[in-house]
Amino acid sequence: MKLSGREPVGRNRLHCARQRCRRSWRSCMCSDALRSRKRARHEGDEHKVSLLAGCVGERGYADGPACEARFCDPAAVALDSEGNVFVADHLNHCIRKVAPDGVVSTASLRAGSTEFLPRGLVIDADGNVIAIDLERICKVTPEGVVSTLAGHVSRMGFANGSAAAARFNELTGVAVDADGNVIVTDSANACIRKLTPDGVVSTLAGRATKAGHADGPAADARFDSPWGVAVDPFGNVIVIDAGNNNVRKIGLDGIVSTIAGPRSQGPSGHVDGPAANARFDELLAVAVDTHGNVIVGEMPVLDGEVRARVRKIALDGTVSTLACSPRVSGSGDGGTATGGAAWSVSGIAIDMEGGIVLAGGDDHSIRRLQTFSQTLGPGLQIFLPPRPTLEADLSALLADELFSDITFAVAAAQVRAHRNILAARSSYFRGMLSSTLREAQPGAVIAVPDISE
């Protein structure tokens, strides 16, 4: 099967945008970002963009040290709990992994044909990579075995039901919620689909082939070329609606709303500020940080060239620009986010330090946008990770069963805790944690019908 036969036409905004940009890359400049987070440069308030892996503008396929690795049209990125960056290496037909030490390897068996064209990916609770092709959802195990979860290669269409019978048409984004459901943006079908752990596919929001813009109950909502999806810490599904130039939310109650951008099919642009006044252009990627801030990537055409932007939608709805590439037809590394070196964005993920990892489909590289800095004396600046909150620290600590010795069953949820933290935090729990409980078997589950102050 020829590659040209697998490429989407017409509605593929990502490739249409790239076709408008003809690049002339001339240099490969690899940073030492993975060896040190410390950077010194002239004083300024711009954020820092550094190269994690790949050679700017040089496509290919090669594993090894970050500077020697080569990618071909990386479409998306995702991170696991150990800090590994997984890459949907689109035109190399495989999933790649960038380890914390910078070594790049192939995480999936490299396909010998063009049947596997990963366009998006996410890591599930078991460490599997859930990836999307144009018309199917795949799973890549830690051993590198690729299998189809739903859909069928080369069979586009629309059908709900069993995983084998389900049909999709131009999948563009994928996420996994807390219950293990796989959420995908079915772009050409103009709707959001869901695959349950038991293999049933349904429409989460929108109506197949009925493009438009409408908020409200999920079945009545309308989308136009939904292009990316993420799940926020509260369980809401965040969708970038590329055709409507806005960002949407599917609440836990099934109500769809517009959280930023025009409330109807509105004009594109670059406007920061209150959510209703904000304007976006060529939305391509989305991620949500641990605080619930939505990070989106754009690749609009400005002055005849494709340029990259990274924007943030805060919890209060305020939209701001975190980074803007001056142009994509350049090269280099280590430049500021608002000038100097060029970069592109086709996928976004948030790392454990709060940095924004970017898949650069146009320049065949993986980059990192450092979002926190501190000035140290005249002309010098050191880049530091954000200080994690106590809540985030405790959540990370207690997520490991080795560090939690009590499990509370509250309704349908199980909450892990450590007796010392509970006793210090509340007299209620201090009294509850009696000598009889201390003698209980490790790993026991305590049913809690009601807890109130």
C-alpha positions as CSV (number, residue, x, y, z in Angstrom):
1,M,0.0,0.0,0.0
2,K,1.5,3.3,-1.0
3,L,2.0,6.1,1.5
4,S,0.0,8.6,-0.7
5,G,-3.0,6.3,-0.5
6,R,-3.0,6.6,3.3
7,E,-2.8,10.4,3.5
8,P,-6.0,12.2,4.2
9,V,-7.1,14.9,1.8
10,G,-9.2,18.1,2.0
11,R,-9.9,18.3,5.7
12,N,-6.4,17.5,7.0
13,R,-5.5,20.9,8.5
14,L,-2.1,19.7,9.8
15,H,-0.8,18.7,6.4
16,C,-2.5,21.5,4.5
17,A,-0.8,24.0,6.8
18,R,2.5,22.3,6.3
19,Q,2.2,22.3,2.5
20,R,1.9,26.1,2.7
21,C,5.3,26.3,4.3
22,R,8.4,25.4,2.2
23,R,11.4,25.1,4.5
24,S,15.1,25.5,3.8
25,W,16.7,24.0,6.9
26,R,20.5,24.2,7.1
27,S,21.8,23.4,10.5
28,C,21.4,20.9,13.3
29,M,21.9,22.4,16.8
30,C,21.3,20.1,19.8
31,S,21.0,21.5,23.3
32,D,22.1,20.0,26.6
33,A,18.7,20.5,28.1
34,L,18.5,16.9,29.2
35,R,21.8,17.1,31.0
36,S,21.1,20.3,32.9
37,R,18.1,22.5,33.6
38,K,20.4,25.5,34.2
39,R,20.6,28.1,31.5
40,A,22.4,31.5,31.4
41,R,21.6,34.2,28.9
42,H,20.9,37.8,28.5
43,E,18.2,39.1,30.8
44,G,14.7,39.1,29.5
45,D,11.2,37.9,30.3
46,E,10.7,35.5,27.4
47,H,10.4,31.8,28.0
48,K,13.0,29.3,26.9
49,V,12.6,26.8,24.0
50,S,15.2,24.0,24.0
51,L,15.7,21.0,21.8
52,L,15.2,17.6,23.5
53,A,15.8,15.3,20.6
54,G,16.2,15.2,16.8
55,C,18.0,17.4,14.3
56,V,16.2,20.6,13.3
57,G,14.8,20.3,9.8
58,E,16.5,16.9,9.1
59,R,14.0,14.1,8.7
60,G,15.0,10.4,9.0
61,Y,14.9,7.4,11.2
62,A,17.6,6.8,13.8
63,D,17.7,5.8,17.5
64,G,20.5,6.7,19.9
65,P,21.6,9.8,21.8
66,A,19.3,12.8,21.5
67,C,21.4,14.7,19.0
68,E,21.9,11.7,16.7
69,A,18.2,10.7,16.7
70,R,16.0,11.4,13.7
71,F,12.3,11.7,13.4
72,C,10.0,12.1,10.4
73,D,6.9,14.3,11.0
74,P,6.4,13.7,14.7
75,A,2.7,14.3,15.2
76,A,2.1,14.0,19.0
77,V,3.9,13.5,22.3
78,A,2.9,12.0,25.7
79,L,4.7,11.4,28.9
80,D,4.6,8.5,31.4
81,S,5.1,8.6,35.1
82,E,8.8,7.9,34.8
83,G,9.4,11.0,32.6
84,N,9.8,9.2,29.3
85,V,8.5,11.1,26.3
86,F,6.7,9.0,23.8
87,V,6.4,10.3,20.2
88,A,4.0,9.5,17.5
89,D,6.6,9.3,14.7
90,H,4.0,9.7,12.0
91,L,5.9,9.0,8.7
92,N,8.2,6.5,10.3
93,H,5.1,4.4,11.2
94,C,6.2,3.8,14.8
95,I,6.2,5.0,18.4
96,R,9.5,6.4,19.7
97,K,10.6,7.0,23.2
98,V,12.9,9.7,24.6
99,A,14.3,8.6,28.0
100,P,15.1,11.1,30.7
101,D,18.8,10.7,29.9
102,G,18.1,11.7,26.2
103,V,18.5,8.3,24.6
104,V,15.9,7.7,21.9
105,S,14.6,4.2,21.1
106,T,11.7,2.7,19.2
107,A,8.9,1.7,21.5
108,S,6.8,-0.1,18.9
109,L,7.8,-2.6,16.3
110,R,8.6,-0.5,13.2
111,A,6.0,-1.4,10.6
112,G,7.3,-2.7,7.3
113,S,4.4,-1.1,5.4
114,T,2.4,2.1,5.6
115,E,-0.5,0.6,7.6
116,F,0.5,2.2,10.9
117,L,0.5,6.0,10.8
118,P,0.3,7.2,14.4
119,R,-1.2,10.7,14.7
120,G,-1.9,10.9,18.4
121,L,-1.1,9.0,21.5
122,V,-1.6,8.9,25.3
123,I,-0.3,6.6,28.1
124,D,-2.9,4.6,30.0
125,A,-2.8,3.5,33.7
126,D,-1.0,0.2,32.8
127,G,1.8,1.9,30.9
128,N,0.4,1.0,27.4
129,V,0.6,3.5,24.6
130,I,-2.9,4.2,23.2
131,A,-2.3,5.5,19.7
132,I,-4.6,6.6,16.9
133,D,-4.3,6.0,13.2
134,L,-6.7,7.6,10.7
135,E,-9.5,5.2,11.3
136,R,-8.5,3.0,14.2
137,I,-7.4,3.0,17.8
138,C,-4.3,0.9,18.6
139,K,-2.5,-0.3,21.7
140,V,1.3,-0.5,22.0
141,T,2.4,-2.7,24.9
142,P,5.6,-2.0,26.8
143,E,7.1,-4.9,24.8
144,G,6.3,-3.0,21.6
145,V,3.5,-5.1,20.3
146,V,0.9,-3.2,18.3
147,S,-2.7,-4.3,18.3
148,T,-6.0,-2.8,17.1
149,L,-8.5,-1.9,19.9
150,A,-11.3,-0.5,17.6
151,G,-11.9,0.3,14.0
152,H,-10.2,-1.2,11.0
153,V,-7.3,-0.1,8.8
154,S,-8.4,1.4,5.5
155,R,-12.1,1.2,6.3
156,M,-13.4,4.7,7.1
157,G,-16.9,5.5,8.0
158,F,-19.1,5.9,11.0
159,A,-20.5,3.0,13.2
160,N,-20.9,2.6,16.9
161,G,-21.1,-0.7,18.7
162,S,-18.5,-3.4,19.2
163,A,-14.9,-2.5,18.8
164,A,-14.5,-4.7,15.7
165,A,-17.6,-3.2,14.0
166,A,-16.9,0.4,14.9
167,R,-15.8,2.8,12.1
168,F,-14.1,6.1,12.3
169,N,-13.2,8.8,9.8
170,E,-10.0,10.8,10.4
171,L,-9.1,10.4,14.0
172,T,-7.0,13.4,15.2
173,G,-6.7,13.3,19.0
174,V,-6.9,10.8,21.8
175,A,-7.1,10.9,25.6
176,V,-7.9,8.4,28.4
177,D,-10.1,9.3,31.4
178,A,-9.9,8.0,35.0
179,D,-12.2,5.1,34.2
180,G,-10.0,3.8,31.4
181,N,-12.3,5.1,28.6
182,V,-10.5,6.1,25.5
183,I,-11.8,9.4,24.1
184,V,-11.1,10.4,20.5
185,T,-11.8,13.3,18.2
186,D,-13.4,11.9,15.0
187,S,-12.7,14.9,12.9
188,A,-14.3,14.1,9.5
189,N,-17.4,12.8,11.4
190,A,-17.5,16.0,13.4
191,C,-18.0,14.3,16.7
192,I,-16.3,12.9,19.9
193,R,-16.3,9.2,20.3
194,K,-15.7,6.9,23.3
195,L,-14.3,3.4,23.6
196,T,-15.0,1.7,26.9
197,P,-12.6,-0.8,28.5
198,D,-15.0,-3.6,27.6
199,G,-14.7,-2.7,23.9
200,V,-17.9,-0.8,23.2
201,V,-17.8,2.4,21.0
202,S,-20.3,5.2,21.3
203,T,-20.7,8.8,20.5
204,L,-19.8,11.0,23.5
205,A,-20.9,14.3,22.0
206,G,-22.0,15.7,18.6
207,R,-23.7,14.0,15.7
208,A,-21.9,12.2,12.9
209,T,-21.3,14.2,9.8
210,K,-23.4,17.1,11.2
211,A,-20.7,19.8,11.4
212,G,-21.5,23.2,13.0
213,H,-21.4,24.9,16.4
214,A,-23.9,24.3,19.2
215,D,-23.5,24.1,22.9
216,G,-25.9,22.2,25.2
217,P,-26.6,18.5,25.8
218,A,-24.1,16.2,24.3
219,A,-26.5,14.8,21.7
220,D,-27.5,18.3,20.5
221,A,-23.9,19.7,20.5
222,R,-22.2,20.3,17.2
223,F,-18.5,20.5,16.3
224,D,-16.6,21.3,13.2
225,S,-13.3,19.5,12.6
226,P,-12.5,18.7,16.3
227,W,-8.8,18.2,16.3
228,G,-7.5,17.3,19.7
229,V,-8.7,16.2,23.1
230,A,-7.6,16.0,26.7
231,V,-9.1,15.2,30.1
232,D,-8.7,17.7,32.9
233,P,-8.1,16.9,36.6
234,F,-11.8,17.2,37.3
235,G,-12.8,14.7,34.7
236,N,-14.1,17.1,32.0
237,V,-13.2,16.4,28.4
238,I,-11.5,19.4,26.7
239,V,-11.8,19.5,22.9
240,I,-10.1,21.9,20.4
241,D,-12.7,22.7,17.8
242,A,-10.5,23.7,14.9
243,G,-13.3,24.5,12.4
244,N,-15.0,26.8,14.9
245,N,-11.7,28.4,16.2
246,N,-12.6,27.7,19.8
247,V,-12.0,25.4,22.7
248,R,-14.9,23.3,24.1
249,K,-15.7,21.4,27.2
250,I,-17.8,18.2,27.7
251,G,-18.7,18.3,31.4
252,L,-19.3,15.2,33.6
253,D,-23.0,16.0,33.3
254,G,-22.8,15.7,29.5
255,I,-23.3,19.4,28.8
256,V,-21.1,20.9,26.1
257,S,-19.9,24.5,26.5
258,T,-17.4,26.8,24.9
259,I,-14.6,27.7,27.3
260,A,-12.7,30.1,25.1
261,G,-13.1,31.7,21.7
262,P,-16.2,32.7,19.8
263,R,-19.5,31.2,20.9
264,S,-20.5,30.4,17.3
265,Q,-18.6,29.8,14.1
266,G,-16.4,32.9,14.4
267,P,-13.4,34.5,12.9
268,S,-9.9,33.4,13.5
269,G,-7.2,35.6,14.9
270,H,-4.7,36.1,17.8
271,V,-6.5,37.9,20.7
272,D,-5.7,37.3,24.3
273,G,-7.8,38.3,27.3
274,P,-11.2,37.2,28.6
275,A,-12.4,33.8,27.2
276,A,-15.3,35.3,25.2
277,N,-13.1,37.8,23.5
278,A,-10.2,35.5,22.7
279,R,-9.5,34.4,19.2
280,F,-7.5,31.4,17.9
281,D,-6.2,30.3,14.5
282,E,-5.4,26.8,13.2
283,L,-5.7,25.0,16.5
284,L,-3.8,21.7,16.4
285,A,-2.9,20.4,19.9
286,V,-4.1,20.5,23.4
287,A,-3.0,19.4,26.9
288,V,-4.1,20.2,30.5
289,D,-1.8,20.7,33.4
290,T,-2.3,19.4,36.9
291,H,-4.0,22.7,38.0
292,G,-6.5,22.5,35.2
293,N,-5.0,25.2,32.9
294,V,-5.6,24.3,29.2
295,I,-2.5,24.6,26.9
296,V,-3.2,24.7,23.2
297,G,-0.9,24.9,20.1
298,E,-1.6,26.8,16.9
299,M,0.1,26.9,13.5
300,P,-1.4,29.9,11.7
301,V,-0.2,31.4,8.5
302,L,1.2,34.9,9.1
303,D,2.9,37.0,6.5
304,G,2.9,34.1,4.1
305,E,4.7,31.7,6.6
306,V,3.4,29.2,9.0
307,R,4.2,30.2,12.6
308,A,3.7,28.4,15.9
309,R,2.0,29.6,19.0
310,V,1.4,28.2,22.4
311,R,-1.5,29.6,24.4
312,K,-2.9,29.1,27.9
313,I,-6.5,29.2,29.1
314,A,-6.5,29.7,32.8
315,L,-9.2,28.4,35.1
316,D,-10.8,31.8,35.2
317,G,-11.0,31.8,31.4
318,T,-8.3,34.3,30.8
319,V,-6.3,33.5,27.6
320,S,-2.6,34.4,27.3
321,T,0.2,33.6,24.9
322,L,3.0,31.7,26.4
323,A,5.2,31.4,23.2
324,C,5.2,32.5,19.6
325,S,7.7,31.4,17.0
326,P,8.8,34.2,14.7
327,R,8.8,31.9,11.7
328,V,9.0,28.2,10.9
329,S,11.4,28.6,7.9
330,G,14.4,28.9,10.2
331,S,16.5,26.7,12.4
332,G,18.4,26.5,15.7
333,D,17.9,25.9,19.3
334,G,18.1,27.8,22.6
335,G,16.2,30.8,21.4
336,T,13.5,32.6,23.3
337,A,9.9,31.7,22.8
338,T,9.0,35.1,21.2
339,G,11.9,35.6,18.9
340,G,15.2,34.2,17.6
341,A,15.0,30.5,16.8
342,A,12.1,29.0,15.0
343,W,10.1,26.0,16.0
344,S,6.8,24.3,15.2
345,V,4.0,22.5,17.2
346,S,1.9,19.6,16.1
347,G,1.5,18.0,19.6
348,I,1.7,19.1,23.2
349,A,2.3,17.4,26.6
350,I,3.1,18.6,30.1
351,D,6.0,17.1,31.9
352,M,6.4,16.5,35.6
353,E,8.2,19.8,36.1
354,G,5.5,21.8,34.4
355,G,7.5,22.3,31.2
356,I,5.6,22.0,27.9
357,V,6.9,19.3,25.5
358,L,6.3,20.1,21.8
359,A,6.2,17.7,18.9
360,G,7.6,19.7,16.0
361,G,6.1,18.1,12.9
362,D,7.4,20.8,10.5
363,D,11.0,20.7,11.8
364,H,11.1,16.9,12.7
365,S,12.2,17.6,16.3
366,I,11.1,17.3,19.9
367,R,11.4,20.5,22.0
368,R,10.6,21.8,25.5
369,L,9.2,25.1,26.5
370,Q,10.4,26.1,29.9
371,T,7.7,28.2,31.5
372,F,9.4,29.4,34.7
373,S,12.5,31.5,35.2
374,Q,14.3,33.6,37.7
375,T,16.8,36.4,37.2
376,L,20.1,36.1,39.1
377,G,22.0,39.3,38.9
378,P,22.8,41.5,35.8
379,G,22.4,39.7,32.6
380,L,21.9,36.2,33.9
381,Q,18.9,34.0,34.3
382,I,18.5,30.5,35.6
383,F,15.5,28.4,34.5
384,L,13.8,26.4,37.3
385,P,11.0,24.0,37.3
386,P,7.8,25.2,39.1
387,R,7.6,24.4,42.7
388,P,5.1,21.6,43.1
389,T,2.2,22.1,45.5
390,L,1.8,20.1,48.7
391,E,-1.3,18.5,47.2
392,A,0.6,17.4,44.1
393,D,3.5,16.0,46.3
394,L,1.1,14.0,48.5
395,S,-0.8,12.7,45.5
396,A,2.4,11.5,43.8
397,L,3.5,9.9,47.1
398,L,0.3,8.1,47.9
399,A,-0.2,6.9,44.4
400,D,2.4,4.2,45.1
401,E,1.1,1.4,47.2
402,L,4.5,1.1,48.9
403,F,4.0,4.4,50.7
404,S,0.3,4.1,51.6
405,D,-0.8,1.6,54.2
406,I,-4.6,2.4,54.4
407,T,-7.2,2.3,51.8
408,F,-10.6,4.0,52.4
409,A,-13.6,2.8,50.3
410,V,-15.8,5.9,49.9
411,A,-18.8,5.1,47.7
412,A,-17.4,3.7,44.5
413,A,-13.9,5.2,44.9
414,Q,-10.9,4.0,46.8
415,V,-8.6,6.5,48.4
416,R,-5.1,5.6,49.6
417,A,-3.6,7.3,52.6
418,H,-0.8,6.9,55.2
419,R,-1.8,6.7,58.9
420,N,0.8,9.2,60.0
421,I,-0.4,11.9,57.6
422,L,-4.0,11.3,58.6
423,A,-3.3,11.4,62.3
424,A,-1.4,14.6,62.1
425,R,-4.0,16.2,59.9
426,S,-7.2,15.4,61.8
427,S,-8.2,14.5,65.3
428,Y,-11.1,12.5,63.8
429,F,-8.7,10.2,62.0
430,R,-6.3,10.1,65.0
431,G,-9.1,8.7,67.0
432,M,-10.2,6.4,64.2
433,L,-6.7,5.0,63.9
434,S,-6.9,2.9,67.1
435,S,-4.7,0.1,68.2
436,T,-7.1,-2.4,66.7
437,L,-6.6,-0.8,63.3
438,R,-2.8,-0.8,63.7
439,E,-3.0,-4.6,64.1
440,A,-5.0,-5.1,60.9
441,Q,-3.5,-6.8,57.9
442,P,-1.6,-4.5,55.5
443,G,-3.7,-3.6,52.5
444,A,-7.0,-3.9,54.2
445,V,-9.8,-1.8,52.9
446,I,-11.9,0.3,55.3
447,A,-15.5,1.1,54.3
448,V,-16.3,4.7,55.2
449,P,-20.1,5.4,54.8
450,D,-19.8,9.1,55.7
451,I,-17.1,11.6,56.8
452,S,-18.0,15.1,57.8
453,E,-16.5,17.8,59.9
